[in-house]
């Protein structure tokens, strides 16, 4: 269960929060683009975080 949190849950939360902050800031300035750009950005950020976490921490034998 701990590995599931490390490799799945934490990157999802981080990418969602960061993309949400950027989307909110753009909305407040009135320059909000299509919401799909923020979803794509969140997915790319999640992929980078998950892969890098797996490569750095990895499974120890």
Secondary structure, 3 states (H helix, E strand, C coil): CHHHHHHHHHHHHHHHHHHHHHHHHHHHHCCCCCHHHHHHHHHHHHHHHHHHHHHHHCCCC
